[in-house]
């Protein structure tokens, strides 16, 4: 379910930033690592990121004491990297901020939804 919510967060973010605010999201094709992307591609990437996070969380629960603490740090740092990524391009500031905001919303969604799941899923020994 987190994958679905993350994908919908990406779509809602794109609608807000592109549709309502009129800010371009992602850099033009020659502007660095991001390139141009569609809303569907971003939503699919958010869903895949949530699924990868779920697998990571499961592995941490199997072999790490206090897995939610490590998971929170990993998600926070991964989100931070994604938020900084648009600022490595030569796009205008509004595009950088808009893209970073969408990435931050997706990362927050994944972290906020999955961290409590880890706490509830871990059984006492």
N, C-alpha and C positions, 0 to 999 in steps of 0.2 A: 504494500500500500504506500510505503514511503516513496517508491519510484514514481507512482502515479501522482502523488502530491508534489514531488519535486518537478515533474514534467509540467504540471499545471501551474506551478509557481513561475517556471520559466516563461510559459505562454502569457500569464498575467503580467509579468514584468515587461515582456516585449510589447504587449498591448499598451501598457502605461507609458513606457519610455518612447517607443516609436509612434504609436497611434495618438495618444493624448498629448504628450509633451512635444512631439515632432522632432525628437533627437535621434539621429542615426545610431544604430547599435552595431558594433564591430567595425573594424578598420576596413578601408577599401582593399582590394585584392593585393596590391603591392605594399601594404603597410605593415608587414611583420607577420608574426606567427599566427595570428587569429584569422586573417583573411575575412571574407564576407560569409555570412551564414544565414540560413533561413530560420524562421521560428520553429519549424518542425525539427530541424537538425539540433537546435539548442535544446528543445524539449527532450529529444531522444538522448542527447548527451547528459542531461540532468537525470534522466531515468537510469541510464547506465551507471552514472556516478553513484546514485543511491543504491543500486544493486551491488556495486563493488564495495561500498561502505558497509552494506549488510554482511557481505562475505567476510570482510575484515573484522567486523564486530563479532561474528561467530567464531572466527579463529582466535581472537583475543579472549573471548569467554572460555574457550577450551583450554588455554594454556597460560593465562596471565592473571595474577592477582589484581583486583580492582580494574577490570578491563575497561570500564566506562571512563576512568580517568585518562588512560592512554588513548582511548578512542576520541575523547573530547579534544585532546591535544592534536591528534592527527587531523581531525576534521577542521579544527581551527586553523592550523598551519596550511592545509591544502586550500581552504577558502581564502586565506590571506594571499597565497600565491596566485590564485585565479583572479582575485581583485586587483592585484598589482600588474598582471599580464597586459591589460589594455594600455597601461601607461608606458609600455616599452615600444609602442608604435608612434608614428608621426601624425596620427589623426588629431582632429581638433579636441579641445578640452571637454566639450559637452559630450562628444562621442565616447571619450575615455570614461567619464564619470557615469554616463548612462549604462555602458557595458559593465563597468565595475559594480554598479548597483544591482543589476540583474544577477551577476555572479554571486554577489554577497547574499542576496535573497535566497538563491538556490542552496548555497552552502549552509546558511542558517537553518533553512527548512530541514535539510538532511540531519544536521547535528541536533536540532531541537527534537525531532521526532524519534531518532534512533537511540539517543543516550538514555532516556528513561526505559526503553525496551531492554537495554542491557541490564539495567538494575533489576527489572522484574523477571528477567529470564535466568539470572544466576541463582542457583539454589544453594542453600547452606550445606556445608559438608558435614 
